[in-house]
Amino acid sequence: MSKNANGEGSIYQRNDGRWVGATYVLRPDGSRKRRQVYGRTRAEVSTKLRHLIEQTAQGIPAFTGDWTVDTYAAHWLDSTRGTLRPSTHSNYAWMLRKYILPTLGRIKLTALTPTHVRHLHAVVAATGVSARTVQLAHAVLRSMLSDAVREEAVSRNVASLTRAPRREKVETKPWSQEEVETFRLAAESHRLAPLFTIAYGLGLRRGEILGLRWSDVDFSKRLIHVRHTMQRLGAGTGRVFGPPKTQRSRRTVPMPTMVVRALERQRRQQAEELRHVAGETNSYDLVFTTSIGTPLEPTNLRRDFDALIMKAGVRRIRFHDLRHTCASLLMAQGVSPRVVMDMLGHSTLSVTMDLYSHVMPSALLDASRAIDMALGTDESEAI
């Protein structure tokens, strides 16, 4: 038997011709344990050992026999902390803690089966949550197991082998033009009226509005640059400021006159409020703040929005539906879906069309009339 290369581990050939290698790898508790790998050739075994040795050098536990769903989840959350967006990481951790680990935590990672995944679906659904929440639990488990496969902690992703529950598509029901006008009049005297104008006038997401900075607003060119978001990650976690989640979400949108006027009002109002506040205020240069210059809390924004809906007497919708309202009004006015897609920062045109197909029948009718006009056909000639 030839001498092993430095750092290669122990390699030898059995009597049946197969090659065996062994090295010490990390266990989830930080201790080490000897692990064997097998192959048809010495080179194959050497490659497998080198991978294990590299994992150990990087502090990645590689002894798969000790992993449970619970212990691997802790390792996975720790290893993805710097690669996932803070809000995504927080949501994954919450979903694991709330649903996945209480149901599957004690099961050996290598012992997971599609039956366990279907049991998770049933347990989550039995709590009375929406089908979307069941889907999210499935997606988090699938994502975690995908990394487990890459790290060779398991040989297959059982969540990928199991169908996530389907959910009925709920049609988006944004406000009509009349409802927007009724709400606008009711909110006119509220200090956050300019914020709501931005929401239904430009279709920005809540986090994009709360993270909007004065440096992102170009009054001379009447443009807003969507470069920042603000999110609250839960009790004790704090706020997180960062870039939008996708490249298409980082966009520049033109401001209609009503938005320009709303932001001019906001600038004057904020300057007046902060003039009476001692010490440093609005350190983030935010467009929308509390009266003392601190970032707005999403929960407080939702509370104010709901109160104004009641005052206006209009149909109750979510704050996010103001974004849908903006898109629906644009498309109803004949604006191209591609332009709406760019304005809202959707990743693909199919997302835009799927969300706002309910306003397309009138557009299709307009298209048929356009053909008649182009070809000079008179409606009275129809059979």
Summary of the structure (lengths in Angstrom):
residues: 383
radius of gyration: 28.3
end to end distance: 92.9
largest distance: 95.9
contacts: 1075
relative contact order: 0.08
helix: 51%
strand: 11%
